[in-house]
Amino acid sequence: MNGLIRLEIDGHSPTPEELYFPALVNYGHLTAFQVRSGRVQGLGLHLSRLASASLALFDVPLEPAHARSLLRHAVRDVPDAAVRVNVYQPAPGGVLSVLVAVRQPVYPSPAPLRLMSVPYQRPVAHIKHLGGFGQIYWGRAAVEHGFDDALLTGPDGSVSETAVHNIAFFDGTHVVWPDAPALPGITMQLLEPLLPSRRAEVTLEDLGAYRAAFVANSIGVVPVAAIDEHVFDVDDALMSMVTGALSSVPWDEL
C-alpha cells in the first residue's frame, strides 16, 4: 500500500492470522478521509456512515464513540494523513473488527479530469462497500484509454458517479447532482446544502446542456475537462464557489 504509515486492527498492530480474513473475504464496508492537524471535515458523517452500514450489512451496531477512539489511536502521532477504515465480521454473528490504514496525505489533482463513460453501476450503491472489482476494472480501462477515471452509467446512459468520485454538473444557475444510484459521498453531503443545488437525471445525451462539471470525494474537488468526446470549459467562478464552500466547512477534532 503506497505511503503506508500504520495499519491497526481493533487498536493494535495485526498478526498475520488477523490479516487472513480481511485479505481473503471481501465483504464489509469502509469510509475514507483526510486528516489535517489532527482534524477531519464531516467527522460526524463518517461515524454515522460506519454505524449505519454496520447495521445494514451485519445487523450489529458499531458505536461511533468506539470507532472514534480507534481512529484517534491510529493517527495519534500523525497530524496529516489519508485514512481508510474497513469494517468486517471475522465470524458470522460475531463482533465486528475495524481495520484502520493510515497513509501519507493525498491532495486533489492539479489538472482537470477527463472521464470515459462505461456501462456499469455499483451494486448496493448507497453503501460504501468493499469488493469494488467493477470500479477498479473500469477505472483501469479508462486510464488505459488515456482518461483519468471512469464515469459509471446505466443501461439508458444515465450518469451516476465515477469510479472514485461523485460528479456534479453546472447549468449556469444550479449545481446538478445526478439522480441515480450512487454513493452519497461525505464531500457531496457537505457541499450540497451550501451550493445552489438540485437533483435531476443526467444522461450522456444531456451533456451539452451543462456549461461545466466537477467531481468530489474525500480528497477534494476537481473540475472535469471532458467526458468521452464532449469537452467542458473550466468555470473558474464555479470552482471558486465550490472550493470556497468546502473550505467553510469546519474541521472536527478527531
N, C-alpha and C positions, 0 to 999 in steps of 0.2 A: 504494500500500500504506500503510495508515494507520499513522502513527507510525514510519515507516522511518527508521532512523539510518544504516545502512550496508548495502550489497549487494556481495558479493565472489564471484567465480568463481575457484576454484583459487588463492585467496590474493591476488587483485588486483581492482581496480575493473574491471568488464567493459566491453568496447567494444560498440557496437550490434550488430556482427557476431556477437559471442559470445552475445548475448542472443537471437539469431534462433532457434536450435534450441530452447532451453527454453521460449520463448514460443509456439512453434507445435507442438511434439511433446510430447504429454502422456504420455510413457512413462518411468517411473522410480520412485523411492521416496524417502521422507523420514523424518525424525524432527523432533520439536519439543520444546523445553524452556524452562524459566525459569532465568535466571541471577541469583543474588543474591550480591553481594560477590565476584564472580568465581568462584562455586561453583555446582555443579549436583547435584541429587539423582539418584541412579541413573545416573551418567555411564557406568559400565561397561556397563550395559544398553543405553543409547543407542548406544554404539560397537559393541556386539555386533549390535544391530539393523541398523545400517548395513552391517556386514560380511556378515551372513547374507543380507540382502535383495539385496546386490550380486551374490553368488554365485547366488542363486535366479533373478534377472531377467536377468543378463548373463553369468554364468559367468566373472566377473572379480572377483578379490579387491579389497577396499578395506581397506587396512591400518589398524587402529584408531589407531596412532601418527600416521599421516599425517592421518587425519580430525581427530584431536585437535589437531594443530598448526594446521590450517586454522581450526578453531573458536576456538582461543586467539588467533590473529591477528585474526580478525574482531571479537572483543569486547575487544581489547587495552586500550582506554581507556574501556570501558563496563561499570561494575561491576554494574549491574542492567539486565536486558534480557529480552525474549522472543526466542528464536532458533529459526529454521526452517532445516533443512538438506535440500536436494534433491540427489539423486544421479541422474545420467543419463549416457548414452553418445552423444556427438555423431556418432561414426562407427561403423557396425556392426563389431564385433570390435575396436574401438579402446579407448583408455584411457578411464577414467571421468572425469567432471567433477563437481565439488562446488560447489554454489551455497549460500552462507550469507547469509540475510537476518537482520539484527539490528534489532529494533524496540523501542519503549518497553515496559517490563514490563507484564504483564497480571495481573489479580488475579481470584479467584473471584467469582461473582455474590453479592451480599449477600442476595439473596432466593431462596427455594426455587424450583425449576424446575417448569414444567408441560409435560408431554410429550404429543405427539399420535402415536398409533401409525400406521404406514404400512406398506404391503405391499412391503418392499424389504429385501434383504440385499446387502452389498458383495461383488462378485466377488473371489476370491482374498483372502478376508477376513483371513487371518493375516498378510498383508503390508501395511504402511502405504504404499500406493502412490499415485502421482499419478493424476489423471483421475477425481476424485470427483464427476462430474456428478450422479449419482443422489443422493448425500448432500446436495449443495448444493440440488438441485431440491426434495427433500422437506423439507430444513431451512427453505427459504424458504416452502414451502407451510404448514408448521407455524406459522411466525410470522404469515403472512397470516391464519391461522385463530385467532389470539390465543394461541398457545402459544409456548414458549421454544425448543423443539427437537423434532426428530422421533425417535420410537422405532422402530427398524428391526425388522421381524418377518418370519417365514417364512410360507409358504402355510397352515400349520396354526395360525398365531397364536403361534408360539414366539418369545420375545423374544431378541434377540441383543445389540444395543448401540444407542446413539443415533447421530445423525449425526456427533457430535464427542466422545462420551464412552463409556467403559464404564459399565455400570449394575450395581448390586448391590441385593439385597433382604434384609430382616431379618425372620426368623420368630420373633423373641423369644429365640432361642438362638444361631443361626448367621447369618453373613453369607453369602448365597447368590448366587454368580456364575452367570449363565445358561450352561448347557452347550449352546452353539450356535455357529455360525460367527461369529467376531468377532475383532477385533484384540486381541492380548494387550498392552494398553496398559502403558507403563512404570509409571505410578502404580498400576495394578492389580497388576502384578507385585511392586511394593514392599509393597503393603498386604496382599495375600492371605496370606502366611505370618505376618503379625503379628496377624491377626484370627482369631476362631473361624470359619473359612471352610469352605465346601463348595461343590461344583459340582452343579447339578441343572437339568433342563429347567424352564423357567418359561414359561407361556403367559399370554395375556391373560385367559383364564378363571380362572387361578390367583391373580390379584392379591389377592383377598380373603383369601388365606392368609397374607399378609405384613402386618406392622404398620407397616413403614417401608421407604423406599428412598433410595438416594443415587447420584449419578453422580461419576465421577472421570476426570480427564485431566491433561495436563501443567500446567494452570493450578491445579488443586487439586480439592477435593471440595465438593459442594453437595447438600443434601437435595432430594428430589423431593416436590413438593406434590400432584401429580396426574398420572395417566395417563388420557387421554381424560376420561371422567366419573368415574373412580374416584379418590377423594381419600385421600391419606395424611397422617397427622399427622406433624409433625416430631418425631422422637425425639431429644431433647436428649442423653440418655445415650449413645445410639448414636453421634451425631455427635461427642460429646466423645471417645469411644473411637477413632473413625476418625481424627479430626484429631490426636489425641494420638499414635496410631501413626505417622501420616505425619510428624509433627514430630520423631519419634525417629530417623528415617532421616538418616544423616549427609549433609552437603553436600560433594561431592568437588571439589577444586581443579581448575579447568579447565587 
